[in-house]
């Protein structure tokens, strides 16, 4: 299976991009969401819990609670 990305949202300053991934195969499907964010001068990728991945704003709130650590 290969995951196919789709940009869900880009913020106004273009330093955060919400990307949804989907893969389909004979055994079923897989969906996930990542936030690509420019933080402290470097781009990072943060795996987001599905229930917190509706918008960049909800993702930001969720990541702030976790001190911006990607805990997959």
C-alpha positions, 0 to 999 in steps of 0.5 A, a space after each residue: 500500500 502507498 499512502 497518498 497525501 492531500 493538503 487539507 489546509 494551509 494557514 495564511 502565513 504559509 508556515 503550517 500545512 495540514 496534510 491527510 494521508 490515505 492508503 487503500 489495499 486488499 486488506 482495507 484502508 489506512 488514514 492519517 493526518 500530519 501537520 507540517 510546521 515551521 517551528 524555531 526556523 526548522 520544518 517538522 512533521 507532527 502526527 496528529 490524533 484523528 479526533 484533533 485533526 479537523 483544522 490547523 487551529 485544533 491541531 495547534 491546541 492539541 500540540 501545545 498541550 503536548 509541548 510540540 512533541 511528536 508522539 505518533 
